[in-house]
Amino acid sequence: MRFLVLLVLLLISFVSTAQIDTLNVVEDTIITENATPLDSIKNDRIDQLIGSAKKYLGIPYKYSGTSPAGFDCSGFIYYMLKKYDINITRSSASMSTYGKRVKLADVRKGDLLFFSGSKISKTVVGHVGMVVENENGVIKFIHSANNGGVQITTFNGSKYYVPRFISAKRLEY
């Protein structure tokens, strides 16, 4: 009987240790910032998407525009994502329901930034742009705006965009 109790305790100890080791592997996988081959593929795809988006710099703003003849903000993001087989809705407000919310300080290339429209007091999303760079906390995003069409804007210190910022979202590329 004593042998049986000892065997059960040993077995429980072994199973608990195996579960802890498995748990640690899962936790390490979630927490780690080390790049994996999948991260590299995602980063390459995001870089290609951003490189492609930059080719449209200077295309004029066009209300409800979704083509290189002219884009509005969400039309531009919609067009670019669709080129890479990423299906998303057309309006900036509905786009803001996709993805995982991220802190502004943690944004990276490919994340979407959402802003209120022309009225600061509104809390409804009315504008969207895509982060092209976050170097040392200086965030640049590409978007189509009615004052210049497709352009890259520095978020930091912007008297227009900083007070209108609502949220940032990360999509799965």
QUINORCOR-V341820 format. One record per backbone hydrogen bond with DSSP energy under -0.5 kcal/mol. NH is the residue of the N-H (numbers start at 0). CO is the residue of the C=O. Records with the same first field share a line. If there is no record, write none. Layout:
NH->CO, CO
This chain:
4->0
5->1
6->2
7->3
8->4
9->5
10->6
11->7
12->8
13->9
14->10
15->11
16->12
17->13
18->14
19->15
20->16
21->17
22->18
23->19
24->20
25->21
26->22
27->23
28->24
29->25
30->26
31->27
39->35
40->36
41->37
42->38
43->39
44->40
45->41
46->42
47->43
48->44
49->45
50->46
51->47
52->48
53->49
54->50, 51
55->52
56->53
57->149
58->55
61->70
64->61
66->69
69->66
70->59
71->64
75->71
76->72
77->73
78->74
79->75
80->76
81->77
82->78
83->79, 80
84->81
85->80
86->84
94->90
95->91
96->93
97->94
99->169
101->167
105->102
106->103
109->130
110->107
111->168
112->128
113->166
114->126
115->163
116->123
119->117
121->118
125->114
126->114
128->112
129->141
130->110
131->139
132->139
134->137
135->133
137->134
138->136
139->132
140->152
141->129
142->150
144->142, 148
147->144
148->144
149->58
150->142
152->140, 150
154->138, 152
155->138
157->154
161->157
163->160
164->160, 161
165->113
166->113
167->101
168->111
169->99
170->168
172->170
